[in-house]
Amino acid sequence: FALIFLFLLLTICSAEVVMLNDLNFEHDTQAATGSTTGNWAVFFCQGSVCRSEIVENLDALSNDDELAEAGVIVSSLHMSSSPETSRRFDMPSTPSKLIFLKQGVYHKYSGSLTSFDDVKAFLLEGHSHSPAVRTPKPPSHLLFGYRDFEHLLSDMHRLNADYGALINVAC
Protein backbone atom coordinates (compact mmCIF):
# COMPACT_ATOMS: atom_id res chain seq x y z
CA PHE A 1 0.00 0.00 0.00
CA ALA A 2 2.80 2.42 0.85
CA LEU A 3 4.42 1.86 -2.56
CA ILE A 4 1.15 2.58 -4.38
CA PHE A 5 0.68 5.77 -2.37
CA LEU A 6 4.26 6.88 -3.14
CA PHE A 7 3.78 6.15 -6.85
CA LEU A 8 0.54 8.17 -6.96
CA LEU A 9 2.14 11.03 -5.06
CA LEU A 10 5.10 11.17 -7.44
CA THR A 11 2.82 10.97 -10.46
CA ILE A 12 0.67 13.86 -9.25
CA CYS A 13 3.60 16.02 -8.15
CA SER A 14 5.76 15.62 -11.23
CA ALA A 15 3.74 16.67 -14.25
CA GLU A 16 5.56 16.61 -17.55
CA VAL A 17 5.28 18.72 -20.65
CA VAL A 18 3.04 16.77 -23.05
CA MET A 19 4.61 16.32 -26.49
CA LEU A 20 2.06 16.91 -29.25
CA ASN A 21 2.29 16.28 -32.99
CA ASP A 22 0.05 16.02 -36.05
CA LEU A 23 -1.00 12.50 -35.11
CA ASN A 24 -2.03 13.03 -31.49
CA PHE A 25 -2.98 16.73 -31.32
CA GLU A 26 -6.75 16.47 -31.79
CA HIS A 27 -7.07 13.21 -29.89
CA ASP A 28 -5.24 14.53 -26.83
CA THR A 29 -6.49 18.13 -26.75
CA GLN A 30 -9.96 17.66 -28.25
CA ALA A 31 -9.49 21.26 -29.38
CA ALA A 32 -12.24 21.30 -32.01
CA THR A 33 -14.85 19.83 -29.67
CA GLY A 34 -14.31 22.17 -26.75
CA SER A 35 -11.13 20.97 -25.02
CA THR A 36 -12.98 18.50 -22.84
CA THR A 37 -9.65 17.05 -21.67
CA GLY A 38 -8.71 20.35 -20.01
CA ASN A 39 -7.25 23.72 -20.86
CA TRP A 40 -4.11 23.41 -22.98
CA ALA A 41 -1.09 25.70 -23.17
CA VAL A 42 0.48 24.72 -26.49
CA PHE A 43 4.00 25.95 -27.16
CA PHE A 44 4.76 25.84 -30.90
CA CYS A 45 8.54 25.78 -31.32
CA GLN A 46 11.05 25.42 -34.10
CA GLY A 47 14.77 24.66 -34.31
CA SER A 48 17.05 25.52 -31.42
CA VAL A 49 14.21 27.29 -29.56
CA CYS A 50 12.84 23.84 -28.75
CA ARG A 51 15.96 23.28 -26.65
CA SER A 52 16.32 26.70 -25.02
CA GLU A 53 15.49 28.46 -21.75
CA ILE A 54 11.87 28.56 -22.87
CA VAL A 55 11.77 24.79 -22.43
CA GLU A 56 12.97 25.24 -18.84
CA ASN A 57 10.02 27.59 -18.31
CA LEU A 58 7.69 24.96 -19.75
CA ASP A 59 8.97 22.40 -17.27
CA ALA A 60 8.42 24.86 -14.43
CA LEU A 61 4.95 25.73 -15.72
CA SER A 62 3.98 22.07 -15.99
CA ASN A 63 4.91 21.59 -12.31
CA ASP A 64 3.19 24.75 -11.07
CA ASP A 65 0.50 24.00 -8.47
CA GLU A 66 -1.71 26.97 -9.37
CA LEU A 67 -1.80 26.02 -13.04
CA ALA A 68 -2.49 22.39 -12.16
CA GLU A 69 -5.41 23.45 -9.96
CA ALA A 70 -6.74 25.57 -12.84
CA GLY A 71 -6.62 22.48 -15.08
CA VAL A 72 -3.90 23.81 -17.39
CA ILE A 73 -1.99 21.15 -19.30
CA VAL A 74 1.37 22.38 -20.62
CA SER A 75 2.43 20.99 -23.99
CA SER A 76 4.94 21.44 -26.77
CA LEU A 77 4.69 20.92 -30.51
CA HIS A 78 7.65 20.97 -32.94
CA MET A 79 6.45 22.87 -36.00
CA SER A 80 8.85 21.25 -38.46
CA SER A 81 7.58 17.76 -37.67
CA SER A 82 3.92 18.84 -37.35
CA PRO A 83 3.18 20.97 -40.41
CA GLU A 84 -0.57 20.25 -40.52
CA THR A 85 -1.23 21.45 -36.98
CA SER A 86 1.05 24.45 -37.51
CA ARG A 87 -0.92 25.43 -40.65
CA ARG A 88 -4.20 24.77 -38.86
CA PHE A 89 -3.37 27.42 -36.26
CA ASP A 90 -1.74 29.74 -38.79
CA MET A 91 1.66 29.59 -37.13
CA PRO A 92 4.20 31.71 -38.99
CA SER A 93 7.73 30.50 -39.38
CA THR A 94 8.85 32.39 -36.28
CA PRO A 95 10.88 30.43 -33.73
CA SER A 96 8.11 30.11 -31.14
CA LYS A 97 4.52 30.93 -30.26
CA LEU A 98 2.14 30.02 -27.45
CA ILE A 99 -1.59 29.50 -27.68
CA PHE A 100 -4.07 28.70 -24.93
CA LEU A 101 -6.92 26.33 -25.87
CA LYS A 102 -10.03 26.62 -23.75
CA GLN A 103 -13.60 25.54 -24.49
CA GLY A 104 -13.41 25.46 -28.29
CA VAL A 105 -11.48 28.71 -28.73
CA TYR A 106 -7.84 29.69 -28.53
CA HIS A 107 -5.95 32.79 -27.46
CA LYS A 108 -2.52 33.76 -28.84
CA TYR A 109 0.08 34.91 -26.34
CA SER A 110 2.08 37.93 -27.50
CA GLY A 111 4.42 38.49 -24.54
CA SER A 112 7.87 37.16 -23.75
CA LEU A 113 8.05 33.37 -23.53
CA THR A 114 11.13 33.64 -21.32
CA SER A 115 9.16 35.32 -18.52
CA PHE A 116 7.70 32.59 -16.30
CA ASP A 117 5.49 35.05 -14.40
CA ASP A 118 4.07 36.67 -17.55
CA VAL A 119 3.25 33.34 -19.19
CA LYS A 120 1.68 32.03 -15.98
CA ALA A 121 -0.43 35.19 -15.60
CA PHE A 122 -1.62 34.83 -19.20
CA LEU A 123 -2.61 31.20 -18.66
CA LEU A 124 -4.46 31.93 -15.42
CA GLU A 125 -6.34 35.13 -16.32
CA GLY A 126 -4.58 37.19 -18.98
CA HIS A 127 -5.91 35.16 -21.89
CA SER A 128 -9.35 36.67 -21.24
CA HIS A 129 -7.94 40.04 -22.40
CA SER A 130 -6.82 38.69 -25.79
CA PRO A 131 -9.12 37.92 -28.71
CA ALA A 132 -10.74 34.50 -28.66
CA VAL A 133 -10.48 32.70 -31.99
CA ARG A 134 -12.69 29.71 -32.79
CA THR A 135 -10.55 26.60 -32.97
CA PRO A 136 -10.30 25.46 -36.59
CA LYS A 137 -11.51 21.97 -37.42
CA PRO A 138 -8.79 19.38 -37.91
CA PRO A 139 -7.97 18.37 -41.47
CA SER A 140 -9.86 15.32 -42.69
CA HIS A 141 -8.17 12.00 -43.31
CA LEU A 142 -9.00 12.56 -46.98
CA LEU A 143 -6.84 15.72 -46.91
CA PHE A 144 -3.93 13.78 -45.41
CA GLY A 145 -4.30 11.18 -48.17
CA TYR A 146 -4.47 13.89 -50.82
CA ARG A 147 -1.30 15.55 -49.49
CA ASP A 148 0.48 12.19 -49.42
CA PHE A 149 -0.58 11.70 -53.06
CA GLU A 150 0.71 15.20 -53.93
CA HIS A 151 4.09 14.35 -52.35
CA LEU A 152 4.21 11.08 -54.32
CA LEU A 153 3.48 12.90 -57.60
CA SER A 154 6.10 15.51 -56.78
CA ASP A 155 8.67 12.78 -56.10
CA MET A 156 7.74 11.06 -59.37
CA HIS A 157 8.18 14.31 -61.33
CA ARG A 158 11.54 14.93 -59.68
CA LEU A 159 12.68 11.38 -60.44
CA ASN A 160 11.48 11.70 -64.02
CA ALA A 161 13.42 14.96 -64.42
CA ASP A 162 16.55 13.40 -62.91
CA TYR A 163 16.37 9.93 -64.42
CA GLY A 164 13.72 10.16 -67.14
CA ALA A 165 16.10 9.45 -69.99
CA LEU A 166 17.47 6.38 -68.22
CA ILE A 167 13.99 5.07 -67.47
CA ASN A 168 12.87 5.56 -71.12
CA VAL A 169 15.98 3.78 -72.44
CA ALA A 170 15.48 0.83 -70.04
CA CYS A 171 11.87 0.38 -71.22
Buried (B, 14 or more C-beta within 10 A) or exposed (E): EEEEEEEEEEEEEEBEBBEBBBEBBBEBBBBBEEBEBBBBBBBBBBEEBBEBEBBEBBEBBBBBEEBBEBEBBBBBBBBEEBEBBBEBBEBEEEBBBBBBBBEBBBBBBEEEBEEBEBBBEBBBEBBEEBEBEEBEEBBEEEEBEEEEEEEEEEEEEEEEEEEEEEEEEEE
